[in-house]
Amino acid sequence: MPAISGGHRTLADALPISGEGPVVDLGCGPGPTLRALRERLGPELELVGVEKELPALEESLAADANVRPVAADLREPLPFADASFEAALCHNTLECLPDKQAFLREVARVLRPGGHLLLGHTDFDTTVFNASDLELTRRLVHANADTQENWMDDSDGAIGRKLVGIARHSPFELADAFAWVLLDTSFAQGGVAHGAVRSIAASVRRDHHEDLAARLDEWVDDLRALAGRGEFLFSVNDYAVLLRR
Ligand SMILES: C[S@@+](CC[C@H](N)C(=O)[O-])C[C@H]1O[C@@H](n2cnc3c(N)ncnc32)[C@H](O)[C@@H]1O
């Protein structure tokens, strides 16, 4: 369930980097974490963004001569030489990869000794809405957490809480673990809660939860009413592990 995203500044700030570079973002999407790294570390650091298809990077990154977009399938060996990166990031992508340890072995190979991987994931099953019908809300949240979109090769709506265990079975040393909360109290268009509601609606339709789909309008109307009274709240937990090669 990948539509909720945020915390890119938190991720960029948590990655130890000397500035030597390059730094790679594996499953970078349009590049929100790369942009946060650029803002933190200045224009000289070489950044690499990897996506299954050549990434459609946001405008500032597409125009940045020190950002290299690379097309590669993260289920396969990475198209980089041994020890070619100072550091790596991977956020909200691991759930899509069927063999998580094979991927981590490849990341360890392309990192220099002492280099860090920051591996983060939203735990979608921790999604909270203040809504009048708690039972309906729980069912919608779970349906959404458990869905697998057609571009994903695997899915795990509770992967955030498993990162520490995954890290301990990887070739890396677990250096640290973090958690933060994405919070939205406004229900504004374009906000993180709005994105989550769109994702929930798409999930229940995709997976033919007809009973839940029939109650979506009622549920969203209730959220709007709560927002109108200043009582709306959405949150979801994000977890990350810092791994040392
Ligand atoms: C939910 S997005 C996360 C994007 C970004 N890291 C973020 O936190 O906003 C997951 C990304 O992983 C990419 N992805 C999924 N499976 C992949 C694979 N096998 N190889 C390369 N990229 C993949 C998807 O294309 C998608 O852009």
The ligand as an ORCA input file, in Angstrom:
! r2SCAN-3c Opt
* xyz 0 1
  C       6.112      3.862     -2.979
  S       7.326      4.302     -4.103
  C       8.503      5.088     -3.022
  C       9.214      6.215     -3.692
  C      10.152      7.011     -2.771
  N      11.261      6.209     -2.300
  C       9.393      7.592     -1.610
  O       9.686      7.258     -0.466
  O       8.479      8.415     -1.854
  C       8.123      2.768     -4.458
  C       9.001      2.850     -5.693
  O       9.724      1.630     -5.860
  C       9.806      1.355     -7.244
  N       9.986     -0.078     -7.412
  C       9.162     -1.066     -7.005
  N       9.651     -2.270     -7.365
  C      10.811     -2.029     -8.011
  C      11.789     -2.870     -8.636
  N      11.646     -4.191     -8.674
  N      12.848     -2.278     -9.191
  C      13.007     -0.934     -9.192
  N      12.125     -0.091     -8.627
  C      11.035     -0.631     -8.052
  C       8.466      1.824     -7.798
  O       8.544      2.089     -9.164
  C       8.174      3.055     -6.955
  O       8.580      4.237     -7.564
*
